Amino acid sequence: MTQTNLMIAAGIFHPESGGPATYLKEILPALQTHGWQPHVLTYGNDTYNDYPYPVQRIARQTLPLRLGRYYLASRPMTAKADLIYAHTIDLPVAWRHVPRVIKIVGDQAWERCIRRGWVAPTTDIDSFQHETMGFLVERQKQSRSAQVRDFDAVIVPSEYLKQMVVRWGVDAERVHVVYNAMPPATESMPQDKAQVRAQLGWDERPVIFTAARLTPWKGIDHLITAVHRVPDVRLVIAGDGQDMPRLRSLARSLGERVQLLGRISRDDVYRYMKAADFFALYSGYEGLPHTVLEALRVGTPIIASDKGGNPEVVQDGINGVLVPYVSVDALTQQIERALSQHADLAANTDVGMERFTFDNMVQNTDAVLRRYL
């Protein structure tokens, strides 16, 4: 099979955490079987290099140094590339005249403005798209949109994100929805719910589990408040982030009914998902929720906000419940509803999952990339 050189321009890569890093680690070996020869360029200080393709990391030094070194490293790679597949904006790549595709999983301008304190941490991502804000915020929006418009094509993981990118001025026919998926299940995945619950020392009380970066828009604080109103329910939270101190303080009055695990391994995330009665994701934004797919795969129904790509995975009253965002009253009511319908919801966790198979994701990604060679 003829090999087609594919340059991967990334900001993060395995073994760092984060959706883009995990996605690339999983999909690149599969793309190799379709005739692609990946070469990865990324930021990072890790020395791990056991991959079936070259990975070059640019150390995270002071900004001018790392930008310059990334650019210089990209020149020989783009000279040999048949196509460039980028995974974030603001990368200093020597693009040349090589065809290029970018994957967009969120609005980097929105995240950056929140991180720098230019907008409130509770700013709704949909309102951010159309409301006029301060000078620095508008510059970020303009830069993000201009960069994405310069690509030959855009891959997004949901119809919701496609509509967002189109509003940035990208032609709709150049924006392609390829749903995220997980690789096939492994033997290490837990199989028996009762056995895993016993291993964790859980009693018969219903357990809601969530795993997320602890940032304001993930809505963990709303989950804690709602669980406070529902008796005899436990909430188990996996993840770390800037909101950890505030969430610990908020959860203190509930004692052992709320457990903050911090960051845990992926295998442990699967164990907790399998053991739980529900997986919750009450966030103000999701492109396409990978953790929801993982929970449904192990047979755990969902409690999710009605934001972003969540409604493209969660069918209300079928495999979970959807909750208006943001309303703690509605969240409380939907938790109670979900508990009363648990058996029916748990029996339907495989409904609609055929859209999110790993083979479909690989084949559709391959087709989009080849279209722009």
RAKA-V122860 format. One record per run of one state. SS is the DSSP state (H for helix, E for strand, L for the rest). FROM is the first residue (numbers start at 1). LEN is the number of residues. Records with the same first field share a line. If there is no record, write none. Layout:
# RAKA-V122860
SS: FROM-LEN + FROM-LEN
This chain:
# RAKA-V122860
L: 1-3 + 10-9 + 33-3 + 44-10 + 59-4 + 81-2 + 87-13 + 105-3 + 116-9 + 131-4 + 150-3 + 157-2 + 168-4 + 178-15 + 201-5 + 212-4 + 219-1 + 230-3 + 239-5 + 263-3 + 276-2 + 282-8 + 298-3 + 306-4 + 313-3 + 317-3 + 324-4 + 341-1 + 348-5 + 357-1 + 372-2
E: 4-6 + 36-8 + 54-5 + 83-4 + 100-5 + 153-4 + 175-3 + 206-6 + 233-6 + 258-5 + 278-4 + 301-5 + 316-1 + 320-4
H: 19-14 + 63-18 + 108-8 + 125-6 + 135-15 + 159-9 + 172-3 + 193-8 + 216-3 + 220-10 + 244-14 + 266-10 + 290-8 + 310-3 + 328-13 + 342-6 + 353-4 + 358-14
